[in-house]
Amino acid sequence: MQKRKRATLILDDGSRFEGYSFGYEQAVAGEVVFNTAMTGYPESLTDPSYRGQIVVMTYPLIGNYGVPSDQRDEHGIHLYRESERIHTLALVVSEYSEKYSHWNAIRSLSDWLTEEQVVGLSGIDTRELTKTLREKGSMRGKIVFEGDRESDIPFEDHSQRNLMAEVSPTEVQVYGNGPKKVVLVDCGAKNNIVRNLIRPHVTLYRVPWDYDFNQIDYDGLFLSNGPGDPNACQSTIEHVRKALDKGKPICGICMGNQLLALASGAKVSKMKYGHRSHNQPVQEVETKSCFITSQNHGYAVEATTLGSGWRERYINLNDGTNEGICHESLPYFSAQFHPEACSGPTDTMTLFDEFLNLL
């Protein structure tokens, strides 16, 4: 077993969790959140919604199937990753598996984290750490390394940064050449959202978060997931508000659900510790049908603030929070969860077909 340097995760309430490094060795500070998924660490690490966060995995064994290949599809999109790079600041686990085995693995998780300069911390009592975060809510934290005087850095509040601008593309990208035009507002979109919108009958315009997409004569508008506080994205909200006057189909996922709600006049607030897992139970209000969903968000729509003509479409069966909204007469709907999952259950993939059939 490779000798690892000692390191400590310190929370802003003074709590300390000591462990060993298995990634890049540089002090980092950000918001500490937890994820209860049992699989899918390559997809989670490359999910842009984790930008600026120290992610704690509650499943006790991480790294056992290594890291998948860098293979891309015919559109140049990674097949096994959700973006071009790792976005988490650090990964905190109970036990890191030094040995890995999988038919598609090309390297160890440790090597990947080191290559992309991402901190890894193992040997942590993640059960106790998660209980602390559940009780006190998501907290600021920092990871410092033993014997490194320069690693004693201050806590940081990344909510003051425009995280969406950091992960969104800087120019318009076009996929396909179909007769129907769909605009994807990329606030930090996962690759599998893009994959599910590329269809033979669609020309997909992938635009930056603050791009005025109303200048495109589109047939449908899709709002993606992304990191940070949706209330700070006023330019995007204003563009969506103008789109609501056109009556053309609009669908949103995760951050997209919140942006659609804000554009309609509703409120969005920060949750105590958010939903980050593959096993969140969601119920469709109208049909009472239930689904198991993959989620990654720290903000939620305040359902009681929805205006006239709008209603909740989905609710979370664990805590009753909003999981999606829709308009009662116009083709506008959204989901707080991830129907494309990747990784996670795919029970709700039909939302893409529902949107595309409206074009």
Backbone torsions as a table, in degrees:
resi	resn	phi	psi	omega
1	MET	NA	133.6	-179.4
2	GLN	-67.0	138.8	179.0
3	LYS	-72.1	129.9	-176.3
4	ARG	-113.6	146.9	179.0
5	LYS	-78.6	141.4	178.2
6	ARG	-73.3	143.8	178.6
7	ALA	-148.3	161.3	-176.1
8	THR	-133.8	133.8	170.6
9	LEU	-93.3	122.7	-179.0
10	ILE	-115.9	125.7	176.6
11	LEU	-92.1	160.5	-174.6
12	ASP	-73.3	-2.3	172.5
13	ASP	-95.3	4.2	179.0
14	GLY	97.1	-8.9	179.0
15	SER	-62.9	141.4	-178.6
16	ARG	-128.7	136.8	178.8
17	PHE	-131.1	113.0	-174.8
18	GLU	-96.2	140.3	179.8
19	GLY	-157.4	-154.2	-177.0
20	TYR	-129.7	144.5	179.9
21	SER	-75.9	140.9	169.8
22	PHE	-134.2	17.1	178.8
23	GLY	-136.6	-144.8	179.8
24	TYR	-73.4	139.8	-174.0
25	GLU	-105.0	87.2	177.2
26	GLN	-151.3	134.4	-178.1
27	ALA	-62.2	139.4	178.9
28	VAL	-137.9	156.2	178.3
29	ALA	-140.8	138.0	179.8
30	GLY	-176.0	-166.3	178.5
31	GLU	-82.1	133.2	-179.5
32	VAL	-97.9	122.6	-179.3
33	VAL	-132.3	164.2	179.7
34	PHE	-123.8	149.6	-179.6
35	ASN	-125.3	128.4	-176.1
36	THR	-98.1	11.5	179.6
37	ALA	-69.6	148.3	178.9
38	MET	-91.7	-22.0	-179.9
39	THR	-137.6	173.5	172.4
40	GLY	93.1	24.4	-179.9
41	TYR	-64.4	-31.0	176.0
42	PRO	-63.4	-40.6	179.5
43	GLU	-69.3	-40.8	179.8
44	SER	-65.6	-43.2	-179.2
45	LEU	-61.6	-33.8	-177.8
46	THR	-95.5	6.6	175.7
47	ASP	-75.6	116.8	-178.1
48	PRO	-59.6	-19.4	179.9
49	SER	-67.0	-14.9	178.7
50	TYR	-90.3	8.5	-178.8
51	ARG	-54.8	129.6	176.3
52	GLY	80.0	12.0	-175.4
53	GLN	-118.5	148.0	170.7
54	ILE	-96.5	114.0	-171.5
55	VAL	-100.2	126.1	177.6
56	VAL	-101.0	123.0	177.3
57	MET	-94.0	122.7	-178.4
58	THR	-78.3	-26.6	176.8
59	TYR	-65.5	131.6	-166.9
60	PRO	-77.8	-5.0	-177.5
61	LEU	-131.5	112.7	-176.6
62	ILE	-127.3	138.2	177.4
63	GLY	105.0	-4.6	-172.1
64	ASN	-69.9	-17.4	175.8
65	TYR	-115.4	18.7	171.9
66	GLY	65.0	-151.4	-177.4
67	VAL	-125.3	130.9	-177.2
68	PRO	-70.8	172.0	-175.7
69	SER	-67.6	168.1	179.6
70	ASP	-90.0	15.3	-173.6
71	GLN	-60.1	142.9	179.2
72	ARG	-120.6	159.4	177.8
73	ASP	-88.7	-172.9	-175.8
74	GLU	-67.1	-13.5	178.1
75	HIS	-97.4	3.0	-179.4
76	GLY	82.4	14.4	-178.5
77	ILE	-96.3	134.7	177.7
78	HIS	-55.0	133.7	179.2
79	LEU	-78.0	-31.1	-171.2
80	TYR	-121.7	15.0	177.8
81	ARG	-135.9	156.0	-175.8
82	GLU	-96.6	-0.4	173.9
83	SER	-165.4	-172.7	-176.1
84	GLU	-79.0	-14.6	-174.0
85	ARG	-154.9	171.4	172.7
86	ILE	-77.4	135.4	-178.7
87	HIS	-109.0	-19.4	178.2
88	THR	-68.3	148.2	175.3
89	LEU	-73.4	-38.3	-176.5
90	ALA	-158.1	155.1	176.5
91	LEU	-119.0	125.5	-178.1
92	VAL	-114.7	125.5	-176.7
93	VAL	-135.3	162.4	176.0
94	SER	-76.5	-50.7	-177.7
95	GLU	-136.8	121.3	176.1
96	TYR	-93.6	130.4	179.4
97	SER	-85.5	111.8	179.8
98	GLU	-64.5	-37.0	-179.8
99	LYS	-99.1	142.9	179.8
100	TYR	-131.6	157.1	179.1
101	SER	-152.1	118.9	175.7
102	HIS	-167.0	144.7	-176.4
103	TRP	-61.8	-26.1	-175.4
104	ASN	-106.9	6.1	-177.2
105	ALA	-76.9	137.0	178.4
106	ILE	-117.8	-12.1	179.0
107	ARG	-163.3	172.3	178.2
108	SER	-84.1	158.8	176.2
109	LEU	-61.4	-39.1	179.1
110	SER	-59.0	-46.0	-179.7
111	ASP	-63.4	-40.0	-179.6
112	TRP	-65.4	-45.8	178.4
113	LEU	-61.1	-42.5	-179.5
114	THR	-64.4	-42.9	-179.4
115	GLU	-62.3	-38.4	-177.5
116	GLU	-95.8	9.6	175.3
117	GLN	58.4	49.2	178.2
118	VAL	-117.2	133.3	-177.5
119	VAL	-74.1	140.4	172.4
120	GLY	-126.0	134.8	-177.8
121	LEU	-132.0	121.6	-179.3
122	SER	-120.6	173.2	-179.3
123	GLY	78.7	17.6	-177.8
124	ILE	-93.7	143.5	173.4
125	ASP	-77.7	83.2	-174.7
126	THR	-69.1	-22.7	176.5
127	ARG	-65.7	-47.7	179.2
128	GLU	-67.1	-40.0	179.5
129	LEU	-62.7	-43.2	179.6
130	THR	-66.1	-39.3	177.1
131	LYS	-60.9	-38.3	177.6
132	THR	-64.0	-44.1	-179.1
133	LEU	-69.3	-34.3	177.6
134	ARG	-68.1	-36.0	-178.1
135	GLU	-76.2	-43.2	-173.6
136	LYS	-102.9	-10.3	-177.9
137	GLY	90.7	169.5	177.2
138	SER	-55.8	135.3	-173.0
139	MET	-126.1	160.9	170.8
140	ARG	-75.7	144.3	179.8
141	GLY	-151.6	166.9	176.1
142	LYS	-147.0	150.8	177.1
143	ILE	-113.8	123.4	-179.1
144	VAL	-120.8	155.4	-174.0
145	PHE	-112.1	140.8	-178.1
146	GLU	-62.7	133.5	176.0
147	GLY	80.3	1.9	-179.7
148	ASP	-108.8	101.5	-176.6
149	ARG	-63.2	-31.5	-176.9
150	GLU	-79.3	-4.2	-176.0
151	SER	-85.2	-5.0	179.7
152	ASP	-81.1	86.2	-174.7
153	ILE	-102.6	161.5	178.5
154	PRO	-77.2	161.4	172.0
155	PHE	-68.8	152.0	-179.8
156	GLU	-128.7	145.6	175.7
157	ASP	-109.3	96.4	-175.2
158	HIS	-73.9	-6.9	176.9
159	SER	-67.1	-16.2	178.0
160	GLN	-81.0	-10.9	177.5
161	ARG	-92.6	153.2	174.4
162	ASN	-86.7	81.2	-176.2
163	LEU	-63.9	-32.9	-180.0
164	MET	-61.8	-41.2	-179.9
165	ALA	-65.7	-27.3	-178.8
166	GLU	-73.8	-26.8	-175.7
167	VAL	-109.2	-11.7	-179.1
168	SER	-80.2	149.1	176.7
169	PRO	-64.9	158.9	-178.6
170	THR	-98.7	-7.7	178.7
171	GLU	-145.4	164.3	-178.2
172	VAL	-74.7	134.5	174.5
173	GLN	-116.9	142.0	-177.6
174	VAL	-121.8	132.8	177.2
175	TYR	-122.1	135.0	174.5
176	GLY	77.0	179.0	-178.3
177	ASN	-149.8	42.4	-178.7
178	GLY	-82.2	169.4	-177.6
179	PRO	-72.7	-22.3	-179.5
180	LYS	-97.0	130.4	-179.0
181	LYS	-100.1	122.9	177.7
182	VAL	-119.4	131.9	175.6
183	VAL	-101.3	123.4	173.1
184	LEU	-104.0	112.2	175.8
185	VAL	-80.9	107.5	-173.3
186	ASP	-88.4	96.2	177.2
187	CYS	-92.9	8.1	-173.1
188	GLY	130.6	41.1	-172.2
189	ALA	-64.2	138.6	171.3
190	LYS	-73.8	147.1	-177.8
191	ASN	-57.4	-33.9	-175.7
192	ASN	-71.5	-20.9	171.6
193	ILE	-67.1	-44.1	178.9
194	VAL	-62.9	-45.1	-179.8
195	ARG	-57.1	-40.4	-176.1
196	ASN	-77.0	-12.8	177.5
197	LEU	-98.5	-14.1	176.9
198	ILE	-80.7	106.5	-179.8
199	ARG	-131.2	158.3	-178.1
200	PRO	-57.9	-31.0	-176.2
201	HIS	-94.4	11.1	-174.6
202	VAL	-120.9	137.4	162.6
203	THR	-103.9	116.5	-174.3
204	LEU	-101.1	122.6	175.8
205	TYR	-103.0	112.3	178.7
206	ARG	-97.1	109.2	-170.5
207	VAL	-115.0	155.3	177.1
208	PRO	-60.9	160.8	-174.3
209	TRP	-57.4	-35.1	-175.2
210	ASP	-106.0	13.9	-178.5
211	TYR	-73.3	138.7	178.4
212	ASP	-82.4	87.1	-175.6
213	PHE	-71.8	-10.8	-179.6
214	ASN	-68.1	-12.3	176.8
215	GLN	-78.3	-9.6	176.9
216	ILE	-94.6	136.1	178.0
217	ASP	-83.7	74.5	-173.9
218	TYR	-88.0	162.7	175.9
219	ASP	-101.7	-19.2	179.5
220	GLY	-157.6	149.7	-177.6
221	LEU	-120.9	131.3	180.0
222	PHE	-124.8	128.6	-177.9
223	LEU	-108.1	125.8	-171.9
224	SER	-91.3	177.5	170.4
225	ASN	-73.4	173.6	177.5
226	GLY	173.7	168.7	-177.7
227	PRO	-90.9	166.6	171.6
228	GLY	87.5	-169.0	-176.0
229	ASP	-90.9	117.2	-179.2
230	PRO	-63.7	-24.6	179.8
231	ASN	-64.8	-19.3	-179.2
232	ALA	-84.4	-6.7	-174.8
233	CYS	-96.7	58.5	-172.5
234	GLN	-63.8	-35.3	-179.7
235	SER	-66.6	-40.7	177.9
236	THR	-65.1	-43.7	179.8
237	ILE	-59.6	-41.5	-179.7
238	GLU	-66.2	-39.4	178.1
239	HIS	-64.5	-41.0	178.4
240	VAL	-66.6	-37.6	179.6
241	ARG	-60.1	-40.8	177.5
242	LYS	-67.0	-35.8	-179.4
243	ALA	-66.6	-27.9	179.8
244	LEU	-64.0	-20.8	179.9
245	ASP	-81.2	-9.7	-175.1
246	LYS	-89.2	-23.3	179.8
247	GLY	77.5	7.8	179.6
248	LYS	-86.2	152.3	-175.8
249	PRO	-54.2	134.6	177.0
250	ILE	-131.9	133.1	175.8
251	CYS	-134.7	144.5	179.3
252	GLY	-134.9	150.4	176.5
253	ILE	-127.5	129.2	174.3
254	CYS	60.6	-108.0	174.9
255	MET	-55.6	-34.3	178.8
256	GLY	-61.7	-34.2	175.2
257	ASN	-63.5	-42.5	-178.7
258	GLN	-70.0	-40.0	179.3
259	LEU	-66.3	-38.4	177.3
260	LEU	-64.8	-41.4	178.7
261	ALA	-64.7	-44.3	-179.9
262	LEU	-64.2	-39.5	179.0
263	ALA	-65.4	-29.0	179.9
264	SER	-82.1	-8.8	179.0
265	GLY	107.4	-0.1	179.8
266	ALA	-81.7	175.7	-179.4
267	LYS	-111.9	151.3	177.0
268	VAL	-129.4	133.2	-177.6
269	SER	-130.7	159.8	-179.5
270	LYS	-75.4	138.4	178.7
271	MET	-86.7	165.9	-178.6
272	LYS	-63.8	-50.6	177.4
273	TYR	-141.7	5.2	171.4
274	GLY	73.8	-179.5	177.1
275	HIS	-119.5	117.5	177.4
276	ARG	-142.2	97.2	-174.6
277	SER	-174.5	-179.9	175.4
278	HIS	-109.2	3.2	-168.0
279	ASN	-128.5	34.6	179.1
280	GLN	-83.9	121.2	179.8
281	PRO	-81.5	128.6	-177.2
282	VAL	-125.7	140.5	178.0
283	GLN	-118.1	134.9	172.9
284	GLU	-79.7	122.9	-171.2
285	VAL	-59.9	-45.3	-173.0
286	GLU	-71.6	-43.8	-175.2
287	THR	-95.1	-15.4	-175.0
288	LYS	68.1	9.7	176.0
289	SER	-68.2	145.5	-177.8
290	CYS	-118.1	147.2	-178.9
291	PHE	-137.3	150.8	170.5
292	ILE	-98.9	128.0	-169.8
293	THR	-128.5	158.2	172.4
294	SER	-96.1	136.1	-176.5
295	GLN	-142.3	155.8	174.9
296	ASN	-159.6	88.3	179.4
297	HIS	-156.8	152.6	179.9
298	GLY	-118.2	2.5	178.5
299	TYR	-125.1	157.5	-179.4
300	ALA	-144.4	148.6	176.0
301	VAL	-72.6	134.1	174.4
302	GLU	-83.8	102.8	-172.1
303	ALA	-60.3	-30.9	-177.7
304	THR	-69.0	-12.2	-178.8
305	THR	-98.2	1.0	178.8
306	LEU	-62.6	136.8	-176.3
307	GLY	-83.5	-178.5	179.9
308	SER	-60.6	134.4	-180.0
309	GLY	93.0	-8.8	-179.3
310	TRP	-114.4	151.0	176.6
311	ARG	-150.3	163.9	173.6
312	GLU	-70.8	135.9	175.5
313	ARG	-101.5	-35.8	179.4
314	TYR	-134.3	151.4	173.4
315	ILE	-133.2	154.8	177.3
316	ASN	-85.4	128.1	-176.3
317	LEU	-80.8	-8.8	175.7
318	ASN	-82.7	-47.3	-173.6
319	ASP	-127.9	1.6	176.9
320	GLY	77.0	5.8	-179.3
321	THR	-73.2	162.6	-177.9
322	ASN	-69.3	138.8	178.8
323	GLU	-126.3	13.8	178.0
324	GLY	155.8	151.8	179.9
325	ILE	-131.4	167.7	174.3
326	CYS	-156.3	158.7	175.1
327	HIS	-89.9	146.1	-174.2
328	GLU	-75.4	-19.9	-178.1
329	SER	-133.4	-19.6	-179.0
330	LEU	-104.4	157.3	-174.6
331	PRO	-79.1	57.9	178.8
332	TYR	-118.2	124.5	177.0
333	PHE	-156.0	161.4	-177.0
334	SER	-156.9	164.9	179.2
335	ALA	-133.9	134.1	176.6
336	GLN	-76.3	-27.3	178.8
337	PHE	-84.0	178.5	-178.5
338	HIS	-107.7	99.3	177.9
339	PRO	-63.9	-29.1	178.7
340	GLU	-78.6	-12.0	178.4
341	ALA	48.7	-111.4	177.0
342	CYS	57.3	74.9	3.7
343	SER	-95.5	167.4	-179.8
344	GLY	131.8	-178.3	-178.4
345	PRO	-71.6	150.4	-177.2
346	THR	-114.2	31.4	-176.9
347	ASP	-60.0	-27.5	-171.2
348	THR	-113.4	21.9	-179.2
349	MET	-59.1	-21.3	-177.6
350	THR	-63.9	-13.3	178.2
351	LEU	-61.7	-32.1	177.6
352	PHE	-66.8	-44.1	178.2
353	ASP	-64.5	-38.3	178.6
354	GLU	-59.3	-45.0	179.3
355	PHE	-65.3	-50.5	-175.1
356	LEU	-66.4	-28.9	178.0
357	ASN	-72.0	-15.5	179.8
358	LEU	-84.6	-13.0	-174.8
359	LEU	-64.8	NA	NA
